[in-house]
Amino acid sequence: MSAEPGPSYAPKNILLTGAAGFIASHVTSRLIKNYPNYKIVALDKLDYCSSFKNLQSCLNSSNFKFVKGDIGCADLVNYLLVAEDIDTIMHFAAQTHVDNSFGNSFEFTTNNIYGTHVLLEACKVTGRVKRFIHVSTDEVYGETDLETDIGNPEASQLLPTNPYSATKAGAEMLVMAYNRSYGLPTITTRGNNVYGPNQYPEKLIPKFILLAMKGEKLPIHGNGSNVRSYLYCEDVAEAFDVILHKGVIGHVYNIGTQKERGVLDVAEDICKLFGLDPKEAISFVQDRPFNDQRYFLDDQKLKKLGWDERTSWEDGLKMTMEWYTKNPNWWGDVSSALHPHPGVSMITQSSDDAWFFQYGHTRITREFSLSNGSSGLKFLIYGRTGWLGGLLGKLCEDQGIVYEYGKGRLEDRKSLLEDIRRVRPSHVFNAAGVTGRPNVDWCESHKVETIRTNVVGTLTLADVCKDQGLLMINFATGCIFEYDKEHPQGSCIGFKEEDKPNFTGSFYSKTKAMVEELIIEYENVCTLRVRMPISSDLSNPRNFITKISRYNKVVTIPNSMTVLDELLPISIEMAKRNCSGIWNFTNPGVISHNEILEMYRDYIDPKFTWVNFNLEEQAKVIVAPRSNNELDASKLKNEFPELLSIKDSIIKYVFEPNKKT
């Protein structure tokens, strides 16, 4: 059979199994990015070695759809082929870790052979699939002689030596049979070892990197003389791209490299990257029951289709190390996977994922595709009935941004997960919280309710967003400071983002300060300190101007304030820029109560009058003291130079539009 490229193939609807796994997630991301006209249906049961986070770059794409399910479910597979009009299958789903196969070989038979059989039979029954790419492994060839410089060509005999490779060889036999017996348009790939970002650390390279990061020994099976060939994940994704479009039906393609490295060499290279002494960092442990010395492939057939590896070992290893250094907790607790001889995996699905997916296939018709227009933005907003939440929704409508309001309660993690997986947002906005009814005095007698929402709820939402790889814009408060010796009233010295809260006069402020101290540990959160919010809607009782214009008496103290008409659109821009950390979210400068009321009189009601009283007199009519301070808004001003001072902003956005005199 000729190895020359076949006619270029253009799929329409691709079912990609095991899509949340390591290699498949990189292939999925590449196809989504490079072929916007292809519809990608990602099927994965989210086993221990796959993660929905691996697909986060795809979630905002209109041509992407995710389905949680098992390839072993024939009803599900048949349904998807018909409902999604699938014409192409790229079958990556498999159990792949050799060590685990020695301890739980039946699971490998079920997943790798039976699962493949279900897919093949569904293709035969539905008669829709024009291309079925089956992903196998170089291990089906068995051990390669250490002395030979000739790699295994695709026509080599299959001689698997461990339960994992035996099940992959068995699956290949089924694929071959369905091609010959039923004319199923199959292509098989057999690949060398792959490494790179997102790989579950039961595999050699990510395991050694994480152990080196933890300062622990790097365990090598036997004497470390085993030789393997390693390809960087992006190069492999490109190989599958080429095979998808140019591969010949009925053919097998090796995805390999002639560049080999001993396991000991790999360990020493990782030690070098971390500045470790290999003699101190490496330990030798008992070998596997059987450990092939070498897998060596002939890679010429695929090269004739136009593919070649692009990434050097040194560059690929460095990029991989940098990714794990930046994402050490990507997989959560992986201590069991880092053992020298991990047996049957002790990694289990989180209770939240188990809860969400317990409904099985009754939800497979849920639409996960996002119709976000060209912006790619979709906001999930909490605080629908609140002032800020309502204004955010209106802004999204004005800007053509797709948004939905959250239905879950902040303190209920399961309902938050349901919201996120229902909406598939690009960003989450938290404008929910307890501020008091009608003011913060309410919190003094409702402390549990205040803690539940302001502390537990906010932290729970931040944690869920972190797990789902989402940026959370969190509307907080600047009412956690009061003028002090270092920041005296009238000095123009404002509190900066890094300053510790010093105001504990109200229980409301205590809860907000408590959350801020904790939430700073979440790098995915952008905390916006709002103060005495003002808007152009002078009929809203939450508007600071409306409040003080209705009081019998007011104090007159200069304060930092937030003009929502100007700053809420900036919060959306901050989401687009993926800003994080703490921000004083106020207009620059301060303004006093009297200055505002003077403008109110001049612009709105020339007959308006008011009476002042001091803090001691105010204390007699309120339950909890109020915060008065100036926040340093220079960080926000530097990011958004067009930001107006508080006085200019109030005139432009509030009093000029409402001018009556």
Summary of the structure (lengths in Angstrom):
residues: 661
radius of gyration: 30.4
end to end distance: 89.4
largest distance: 100.4
contacts: 2237
relative contact order: 0.08
helix: 40%
strand: 15%
